[in-house]
Amino acid sequence: MPSRDPNDADFRRLWYVRYADDFLLGFSGPRHEAAQIKQRIGQFLRETRRLELSEAKTLVTHARDNAARFLGYEVVTIHADGKHDQRGQRIINGLVRLKVPNDVIVERCRRYMRNGKAAHRPERLLDDDFSIVGQYGAEYRGFVQYYLLAFNADRLWRVHHVMRTSLLGTLANKHKTRVAPISRRLRMAVKDRGRPQTALAVTRERGEGKKPLVAMFGGISLATKKDATLRDRPLVVYSSVRSEIVQRLLAQKCENCGSEDGPLEIHHVRRLADLDRPGQTEQPTWVKRMASRRRKTLVVCDRCHQDIHRDRSGWQKRMRHWRAG
């Protein structure tokens, strides 16, 4: 028997949480009173702030039957009569928990799949192994760390499996080999929160007296982390210009010819749309690299930078003619 009366007609409790313009109310009480609260909130916003509640998004749901969506999570109450503590009492009935929505997992996996199976990413074949692993690792890490508060965070293993298969397929396609030797070469044992994990890692040496750079995919425990700090703006590869440019410069390698000698410079273009115009003739390698990565910067050595501006291929001259026309 429960220690408290779950059907007490005089019991009420109201919790409120807000993030920017999204808010969520947790109410213990009759449904008709929850509808009255919603009506009063709509009236207040309409009369004092001249705002209207979205009828499609502002819903009254029962947390046990229908989950409430808030900031990418599903908010639910869990119920299981078979879960007991050491005293034999039920311990989780009625607890409010966060849940990873199934459609979020499906959508994340879809980005790395083709025809229902995990597939390689051809737009990344021009990058070196360090950059490819770093891109996959940043995308996976940003997604997983946001959902570690969920009680079913272990379901993110499906995302790990699809992304890992896509990563190994991309590297195998680049080196014209099979997936197995790539996996054996990059596998590394790490620990996260005291638990052994397996990751894929590529190390780049930077000379004597400097710490090597390590690009890693995986190595994150998928156990629920109640004290996890959420980042509402996770790292997006090739969009956070400052941190990414610094990392690419620290690599001390020309992204066009692969040279590691001499100082590095940054080549810029005005618009990404100029890099991939339909009907153009054969493009130089540096144009293909920038177009495939969808970025307007390229870290190059001094020699490559001079070759680009000397326009030996005639590509920039054709682009100036296209703009003028």
C-alpha positions as CSV (number, residue, x, y, z in Angstrom):
1,M,0.0,0.0,0.0
2,P,1.3,3.5,-0.7
3,S,2.4,5.6,2.3
4,R,0.4,8.6,1.0
5,D,-3.1,8.9,-0.4
6,P,-2.8,9.5,-4.1
7,N,-6.5,10.4,-4.4
8,D,-6.6,13.1,-1.8
9,A,-9.2,15.6,-3.1
10,D,-7.7,18.5,-1.2
11,F,-4.1,18.0,-2.3
12,R,-2.7,20.5,-4.9
13,R,0.8,21.2,-6.1
14,L,2.0,23.4,-8.9
15,W,5.6,23.6,-10.3
16,Y,6.7,26.1,-12.9
17,V,9.8,26.1,-15.1
18,R,10.7,28.5,-17.9
19,Y,13.5,28.8,-20.5
20,A,13.4,31.8,-22.8
21,D,9.8,31.8,-24.2
22,D,9.1,28.1,-23.4
23,F,7.5,27.2,-20.1
24,L,6.2,24.1,-18.5
25,L,3.7,23.7,-15.6
26,G,3.5,20.5,-13.5
27,F,0.2,20.4,-11.7
28,S,-1.1,17.8,-9.3
29,G,-4.9,18.1,-9.3
30,P,-8.1,17.7,-11.3
31,R,-7.9,18.1,-15.1
32,H,-10.6,20.9,-15.2
33,E,-8.5,23.0,-12.8
34,A,-5.5,22.5,-15.1
35,A,-7.7,23.8,-18.0
36,Q,-8.7,26.8,-15.9
37,I,-5.0,27.6,-15.2
38,K,-4.3,27.5,-18.9
39,Q,-7.2,29.8,-19.7
40,R,-6.1,32.3,-17.0
41,I,-2.5,32.3,-18.4
42,G,-3.8,32.9,-21.9
43,Q,-6.0,35.8,-20.6
44,F,-3.1,37.4,-18.7
45,L,-0.7,37.3,-21.7
46,R,-3.4,38.6,-24.0
47,E,-4.5,41.5,-21.8
48,T,-1.2,42.6,-20.4
49,R,1.5,41.5,-22.9
50,R,-0.6,41.3,-26.1
51,L,0.6,37.8,-26.7
52,E,-1.3,34.7,-27.8
53,L,-0.7,31.2,-26.7
54,S,-0.1,28.6,-29.5
55,E,-3.1,26.3,-29.3
56,A,-1.1,23.6,-31.1
57,K,1.8,23.7,-28.6
58,T,0.0,24.6,-25.4
59,L,-1.6,21.3,-24.3
60,V,-3.0,19.8,-21.1
61,T,-1.7,16.2,-20.9
62,H,-1.5,13.5,-18.3
63,A,2.2,12.8,-17.6
64,R,1.6,9.1,-17.2
65,D,-0.3,8.6,-20.5
66,N,1.1,11.4,-22.8
67,A,4.6,12.9,-22.5
68,A,5.1,16.6,-22.5
69,R,7.8,17.9,-24.8
70,F,10.1,20.5,-23.4
71,L,13.5,21.6,-24.7
72,G,14.0,18.4,-26.8
73,Y,13.1,16.1,-23.8
74,E,9.9,14.2,-23.0
75,V,8.7,14.8,-19.4
76,V,6.9,11.8,-18.1
77,T,6.0,10.1,-14.8
78,I,7.2,6.5,-14.5
79,H,5.2,3.6,-13.0
80,A,6.4,0.1,-12.2
81,D,5.0,-2.0,-9.4
82,G,7.9,-4.4,-9.7
83,K,10.6,-2.0,-8.7
84,H,11.2,-2.3,-4.9
85,D,13.8,-1.0,-2.5
86,Q,15.5,-3.0,0.3
87,R,12.4,-2.8,2.4
88,G,10.2,-4.2,-0.3
89,Q,8.4,-0.8,-1.0
90,R,7.7,0.5,-4.4
91,I,10.2,3.4,-5.1
92,I,9.6,4.9,-8.6
93,N,5.8,5.2,-9.0
94,G,4.8,8.7,-9.7
95,L,8.4,10.1,-10.1
96,V,8.9,12.7,-12.8
97,R,11.7,11.9,-15.2
98,L,13.2,13.1,-18.4
99,K,13.2,10.9,-21.5
100,V,15.0,10.9,-24.9
101,P,12.2,11.0,-27.5
102,N,12.3,8.2,-30.0
103,D,11.9,10.5,-33.0
104,V,15.0,12.5,-31.9
105,I,17.1,9.3,-32.1
106,V,15.6,8.4,-35.5
107,E,16.3,11.9,-36.9
108,R,19.9,11.9,-35.6
109,C,20.6,8.5,-37.1
110,R,19.0,9.5,-40.4
111,R,21.8,12.0,-41.1
112,Y,24.3,9.1,-41.4
113,M,22.1,6.6,-43.2
114,R,21.2,5.9,-46.8
115,N,18.5,3.4,-47.9
116,G,17.9,2.4,-44.3
117,K,21.6,1.5,-43.5
118,A,24.5,3.4,-42.1
119,A,26.6,4.9,-44.9
120,H,29.8,6.8,-45.4
121,R,29.9,10.6,-45.9
122,P,31.4,11.3,-49.4
123,E,31.6,15.1,-48.7
124,R,34.3,14.4,-46.1
125,L,36.6,12.2,-48.2
126,L,38.9,15.1,-49.0
127,D,39.7,15.6,-45.3
128,D,42.5,13.8,-43.5
129,D,41.8,11.1,-40.9
130,F,42.3,13.5,-38.0
131,S,39.7,16.0,-39.3
132,I,37.2,13.2,-40.2
133,V,37.4,11.6,-36.7
134,G,37.3,15.1,-35.1
135,Q,34.1,16.0,-37.0
136,Y,32.3,12.8,-36.1
137,G,33.5,13.1,-32.5
138,A,32.3,16.6,-32.0
139,E,28.9,15.9,-33.5
140,Y,28.4,12.8,-31.4
141,R,29.7,14.4,-28.2
142,G,27.5,17.5,-28.5
143,F,24.4,15.3,-29.0
144,V,25.0,12.7,-26.3
145,Q,26.0,15.2,-23.6
146,Y,22.8,17.1,-24.0
147,Y,20.6,14.0,-23.3
148,L,22.6,12.4,-20.4
149,L,19.9,13.6,-18.0
150,A,17.4,11.2,-19.5
151,F,16.6,8.0,-17.6
152,N,16.8,6.1,-20.9
153,A,20.1,7.6,-22.0
154,D,21.3,4.1,-22.8
155,R,19.1,4.2,-25.9
156,L,21.7,6.6,-27.4
157,W,23.7,3.5,-28.2
158,R,21.8,3.3,-31.4
159,V,23.2,6.7,-32.4
160,H,26.7,5.6,-31.5
161,H,26.4,2.4,-33.6
162,V,25.1,4.2,-36.7
163,M,27.7,7.1,-36.4
164,R,30.6,4.7,-35.7
165,T,29.6,2.5,-38.8
166,S,29.4,5.7,-40.9
167,L,32.8,6.9,-39.6
168,L,34.6,3.6,-40.3
169,G,32.9,3.4,-43.7
170,T,34.1,6.9,-44.6
171,L,37.7,6.1,-43.6
172,A,37.6,2.8,-45.4
173,N,36.3,4.4,-48.5
174,K,39.0,7.1,-48.4
175,H,41.8,4.5,-48.0
176,K,40.3,2.0,-50.4
177,T,40.3,-0.8,-47.7
178,R,38.0,-2.7,-45.5
179,V,36.4,-1.5,-42.2
180,A,38.0,-4.2,-40.0
181,P,41.7,-3.0,-40.3
182,I,40.6,0.6,-39.8
183,S,38.8,-0.3,-36.6
184,R,41.7,-2.2,-35.2
185,R,44.1,0.6,-36.0
186,L,42.1,3.4,-34.4
187,R,40.6,1.5,-31.4
188,M,41.6,2.9,-28.0
189,A,40.5,2.0,-24.4
190,V,39.5,5.0,-22.3
191,K,37.6,5.6,-19.1
192,D,34.6,7.9,-18.4
193,R,33.2,8.3,-14.9
194,G,35.3,5.3,-13.8
195,R,33.8,3.0,-16.5
196,P,35.9,1.5,-19.3
197,Q,34.9,2.6,-22.7
198,T,36.1,2.0,-26.3
199,A,36.8,4.9,-28.6
200,L,38.3,5.6,-32.0
201,A,41.2,8.0,-31.9
202,V,43.7,9.6,-34.2
203,T,46.8,11.3,-32.8
204,R,48.7,14.0,-34.5
205,E,52.2,14.8,-33.3
206,R,53.3,18.4,-33.2
207,G,57.0,18.2,-32.7
208,E,59.3,18.2,-29.7
209,G,58.1,19.8,-26.6
210,K,54.4,20.1,-27.7
211,K,51.5,17.9,-26.7
212,P,50.0,15.9,-29.5
213,L,46.5,16.6,-30.8
214,V,44.0,13.8,-30.3
215,A,40.7,13.5,-32.3
216,M,38.4,11.0,-30.7
217,F,35.0,9.5,-31.4
218,G,33.1,7.8,-28.6
219,G,34.5,7.1,-25.1
220,I,31.4,8.5,-23.4
221,S,29.5,6.5,-20.9
222,L,25.8,6.4,-21.7
223,A,24.7,5.9,-18.1
224,T,22.3,8.5,-16.8
225,K,24.1,11.5,-15.3
226,K,21.9,13.4,-12.9
227,D,24.3,16.3,-12.4
228,A,25.1,16.8,-16.1
229,T,25.5,20.3,-17.3
230,L,23.5,20.9,-20.5
231,R,24.9,23.1,-23.3
232,D,21.9,24.6,-25.1
233,R,24.3,25.6,-28.0
234,P,26.4,22.4,-28.6
235,L,29.4,22.6,-30.9
236,V,28.4,22.7,-34.6
237,V,31.4,21.6,-36.7
238,Y,32.6,24.3,-39.1
239,S,30.3,27.0,-37.7
240,S,32.0,28.1,-34.5
241,V,34.7,29.9,-36.4
242,R,37.0,31.0,-33.6
243,S,37.5,27.7,-31.8
244,E,37.6,25.7,-35.1
245,I,40.1,28.1,-36.7
246,V,42.4,27.8,-33.7
247,Q,42.3,24.0,-33.7
248,R,43.0,23.9,-37.5
249,L,46.0,26.3,-37.1
250,L,47.3,24.3,-34.1
251,A,47.4,21.2,-36.4
252,Q,50.2,23.0,-38.4
253,K,49.3,21.4,-41.7
254,C,48.2,22.9,-45.0
255,E,44.7,21.8,-45.8
256,N,45.4,22.0,-49.5
257,C,48.8,20.3,-50.1
258,G,49.4,18.7,-46.7
259,S,52.7,20.4,-46.1
260,E,53.8,20.9,-42.5
261,D,56.7,23.3,-43.3
262,G,56.5,27.1,-42.9
263,P,53.9,29.5,-41.6
264,L,50.2,29.0,-42.2
265,E,47.7,31.5,-43.5
266,I,43.9,31.7,-43.9
267,H,42.3,32.0,-47.4
268,H,38.8,33.5,-47.4
269,V,36.0,33.6,-50.1
270,R,33.1,36.0,-50.1
271,R,30.2,33.5,-50.5
272,L,29.9,29.8,-50.4
273,A,27.4,29.9,-53.3
274,D,30.3,31.0,-55.5
275,L,32.2,27.8,-54.9
276,D,29.6,25.4,-56.3
277,R,27.9,27.1,-59.3
278,P,26.2,24.6,-61.7
279,G,27.7,24.4,-65.2
280,Q,31.2,25.4,-64.1
281,T,34.2,23.8,-65.7
282,E,36.7,21.6,-63.6
283,Q,37.4,23.3,-60.3
284,P,40.8,23.5,-58.5
285,T,41.4,21.2,-55.5
286,W,41.1,24.0,-53.0
287,V,37.7,25.0,-54.3
288,K,36.5,21.4,-54.0
289,R,37.7,21.2,-50.4
290,M,35.9,24.4,-49.4
291,A,32.7,23.5,-51.2
292,S,32.6,19.9,-49.7
293,R,33.2,21.3,-46.1
294,R,30.7,24.1,-46.6
295,R,33.0,26.8,-45.1
296,K,34.5,30.0,-46.4
297,T,38.0,29.6,-44.9
298,L,40.9,27.3,-45.7
299,V,44.2,26.9,-43.8
300,V,47.0,26.9,-46.4
301,C,50.7,27.4,-46.5
302,D,52.3,30.5,-48.0
303,R,53.0,28.8,-51.4
304,C,49.5,27.5,-51.8
305,H,48.1,30.9,-50.9
306,Q,50.2,32.6,-53.5
307,D,49.1,30.0,-56.1
308,I,45.5,30.6,-55.3
309,H,45.8,34.4,-55.7
310,R,47.9,34.1,-58.8
311,D,45.0,32.2,-60.3
312,R,47.0,29.7,-62.3
313,S,43.8,27.7,-63.0
314,G,41.8,30.8,-64.3
315,W,38.9,29.9,-62.0
316,Q,38.8,33.2,-60.1
317,K,38.9,35.1,-63.4
318,R,35.9,33.2,-64.6
319,M,34.1,33.9,-61.3
320,R,34.8,37.7,-61.6
321,H,33.4,37.5,-65.1
322,W,30.3,35.7,-63.9
323,R,29.7,38.3,-61.2
324,A,30.1,41.2,-63.6
325,G,27.7,39.6,-66.1
